[in-house]
Amino acid sequence: MTSDLMNIPGIGVRMSNHLIKAGFPTIASLRGHSPEDIYAADCLAQGLGEGELDRCVLYTYRLAVTYANHNGELPADKQNWWDWKD
């Protein structure tokens, strides 16, 4: 399954499917949500406990939510998922 999520830098087929399964099937569905809550929903959707997915997934969701909330714009120094680490 594909969606417009793959327009977000760092979101490919696998991450898109994670988001869809967690209840976030489009860029618009990410708007206004906390990346931490999306990460928690993804953990549960994967049958894992909270925080059991690789933290890189959370960093990707931070980028994705910012992208969604700012109409596809990202800060110049935050273009990659690894730029969103703790």
Backbone bond lengths (Angstrom), bond angles and torsions (degrees), N, CA, C in turn:
res aa  C-N    CA-C-N  psi(-1)  N-CA   C-N-CA  omega(-1)  CA-C   N-CA-C  phi
1 M - - - 1.453 - - 1.533 108.21 -
2 T 1.295 115.84 135.67 1.456 119.94 177.43 1.521 109.42 -120.61
3 S 1.302 115.35 159.65 1.464 120.49 177.70 1.516 108.24 -153.04
4 D 1.320 115.62 179.83 1.460 119.41 178.21 1.527 112.12 -68.03
5 L 1.322 117.63 -8.87 1.469 121.09 177.86 1.527 111.42 -56.21
6 M 1.323 116.52 -29.81 1.460 119.74 -177.67 1.522 112.38 -73.40
7 N 1.323 118.31 -2.30 1.465 121.82 171.94 1.530 111.08 -79.00
8 I 1.320 116.60 -14.65 1.463 121.29 179.80 1.524 108.74 -80.66
9 P 1.336 118.27 130.58 1.473 120.09 177.21 1.531 110.60 -55.34
10 G 1.316 115.67 131.65 1.458 120.99 178.06 1.519 114.57 89.61
11 I 1.331 117.61 -6.26 1.464 120.73 178.71 1.521 108.72 -104.13
12 G 1.304 115.38 111.03 1.451 121.56 176.08 1.520 109.67 -107.67
13 V 1.302 116.71 -161.73 1.461 121.48 -177.74 1.530 110.97 -59.86
14 R 1.310 117.20 -46.77 1.472 120.86 -176.17 1.526 111.62 -62.79
15 M 1.328 117.19 -49.90 1.463 120.17 -178.71 1.525 110.65 -68.01
16 S 1.313 117.38 -35.51 1.464 121.30 176.11 1.525 109.73 -59.58
17 N 1.322 116.66 -45.55 1.464 120.63 178.76 1.524 111.91 -64.12
18 H 1.329 117.38 -37.16 1.472 120.71 175.19 1.523 110.05 -58.91
19 L 1.335 116.25 -48.48 1.467 120.41 -178.48 1.528 111.70 -64.07
20 I 1.307 116.80 -42.64 1.472 120.50 179.51 1.523 109.75 -61.03
21 K 1.324 116.76 -46.91 1.467 121.12 -179.29 1.531 111.29 -62.90
22 A 1.336 117.01 -31.28 1.465 121.52 179.99 1.532 112.37 -82.45
23 G 1.345 117.25 -2.78 1.450 120.50 176.33 1.516 115.30 101.05
24 F 1.323 116.81 17.82 1.465 122.36 -179.14 1.534 108.81 -125.84
25 P 1.347 117.04 79.74 1.460 120.47 -171.61 1.524 116.52 -83.27
26 T 1.331 117.46 -8.69 1.466 120.25 -176.99 1.527 110.17 -142.78
27 I 1.317 115.41 166.19 1.467 119.78 174.41 1.526 109.83 -58.97
28 A 1.318 116.59 -44.44 1.469 120.42 -179.32 1.525 111.95 -58.75
29 S 1.324 118.32 -32.79 1.462 121.19 -178.70 1.533 112.50 -69.88
30 L 1.326 117.31 -17.35 1.469 121.61 178.67 1.527 112.40 -81.60
31 R 1.327 116.27 -24.73 1.467 121.15 -174.20 1.522 111.72 -57.51
32 G 1.329 114.38 132.52 1.455 120.80 175.64 1.517 114.94 79.90
33 H 1.320 117.55 -0.62 1.464 120.29 179.46 1.520 110.84 -97.65
34 S 1.290 115.20 152.93 1.458 122.09 176.63 1.531 109.58 -79.25
35 P 1.332 117.92 132.46 1.468 119.37 175.85 1.530 111.80 -57.91
36 E 1.325 116.77 -33.83 1.461 120.92 179.31 1.532 110.58 -66.08
37 D 1.331 117.28 -39.35 1.467 120.52 178.01 1.528 111.11 -68.77
38 I 1.324 117.30 -37.68 1.461 120.73 177.03 1.525 109.90 -65.17
39 Y 1.329 116.08 -41.95 1.470 121.28 177.23 1.531 110.37 -60.33
40 A 1.338 117.13 -45.06 1.467 121.32 179.02 1.529 110.56 -62.49
41 A 1.338 117.18 -42.49 1.469 121.08 178.06 1.524 110.74 -63.15
42 D 1.318 116.89 -38.22 1.464 120.85 178.02 1.524 110.43 -65.81
43 C 1.320 117.24 -44.26 1.472 120.20 177.40 1.527 110.08 -55.27
44 L 1.336 116.55 -48.09 1.462 120.92 -179.75 1.529 111.35 -64.25
45 A 1.326 117.37 -41.82 1.461 121.39 -179.78 1.528 111.45 -63.45
46 Q 1.329 116.22 -28.56 1.469 120.83 179.18 1.527 111.48 -86.39
47 G 1.337 117.07 -1.86 1.459 120.80 -179.54 1.521 112.81 79.67
48 L 1.331 115.68 23.61 1.457 121.43 -178.51 1.522 109.93 -110.31
49 G 1.310 115.90 162.95 1.449 119.96 173.03 1.520 110.01 -76.06
50 E 1.321 115.60 162.10 1.461 120.01 -179.79 1.526 110.47 -58.75
51 G 1.319 115.92 129.79 1.455 121.33 178.83 1.515 115.32 85.50
52 E 1.328 117.70 4.82 1.466 119.82 -177.29 1.525 114.37 -85.86
53 L 1.337 118.33 -13.61 1.464 120.12 173.45 1.521 108.63 -77.60
54 D 1.294 116.50 153.62 1.459 122.12 176.21 1.529 109.72 -51.49
55 R 1.323 117.50 137.19 1.467 121.58 -179.87 1.529 112.11 -61.20
56 C 1.324 117.63 -22.56 1.461 120.44 177.35 1.528 110.75 -58.91
57 V 1.329 116.77 -29.29 1.462 121.13 177.14 1.529 109.46 -64.14
58 L 1.327 117.08 -44.33 1.464 120.76 177.20 1.519 110.82 -60.20
59 Y 1.308 117.69 -43.30 1.468 121.01 -179.71 1.531 110.20 -62.02
60 T 1.331 116.03 -38.99 1.461 120.44 177.66 1.524 110.51 -64.55
61 Y 1.330 117.06 -38.59 1.462 120.28 179.40 1.527 111.38 -69.82
62 R 1.309 117.65 -31.03 1.468 119.99 174.53 1.528 110.29 -61.96
63 L 1.319 115.41 -45.54 1.466 120.28 176.95 1.527 109.96 -62.16
64 A 1.337 117.31 -46.54 1.459 121.85 -175.67 1.523 112.25 -62.40
65 V 1.329 117.46 -42.37 1.466 120.44 -179.70 1.527 110.33 -67.49
66 T 1.320 116.98 -40.78 1.462 119.51 177.25 1.523 110.08 -62.02
67 Y 1.308 116.82 -43.96 1.467 122.31 177.30 1.533 109.94 -57.41
68 A 1.328 116.60 -47.66 1.465 121.29 -178.75 1.528 111.67 -65.03
69 N 1.318 117.10 -42.04 1.462 121.64 -176.29 1.522 113.42 -74.30
70 H 1.340 116.99 -16.72 1.466 120.87 -176.66 1.526 112.16 -122.08
71 N 1.337 115.55 33.12 1.472 121.83 174.56 1.522 113.68 50.38
72 G 1.314 116.18 43.83 1.457 120.53 175.76 1.510 115.36 85.93
73 E 1.311 116.92 4.17 1.467 120.79 179.77 1.535 109.91 -96.76
74 L 1.318 115.68 136.09 1.456 122.44 175.06 1.523 108.71 -123.79
75 P 1.337 117.55 149.52 1.462 119.17 175.36 1.535 109.92 -58.47
76 A 1.307 116.46 147.04 1.469 121.15 -177.23 1.522 112.43 -56.66
77 D 1.317 117.56 -32.79 1.466 121.08 -177.98 1.529 112.88 -94.37
78 K 1.338 117.85 11.29 1.471 121.66 -177.73 1.529 110.44 -135.51
79 Q 1.310 117.22 54.04 1.459 122.82 -176.70 1.528 114.01 -91.26
80 N 1.333 117.47 -12.44 1.465 122.20 -176.05 1.521 109.99 -125.14
81 W 1.337 116.90 154.06 1.462 119.90 -178.07 1.526 112.17 -57.17
82 W 1.328 118.12 -36.22 1.465 120.52 -176.49 1.528 112.08 -70.61
83 D 1.313 117.16 -13.53 1.467 120.90 175.72 1.529 110.97 -74.20
84 W 1.318 118.20 -9.30 1.470 123.77 -174.90 1.519 112.62 -105.83
85 K 1.335 117.26 13.94 1.476 120.96 179.08 1.525 110.79 -64.09
86 D 1.326 114.32 159.26 1.471 120.99 176.43 1.512 110.49 -60.39
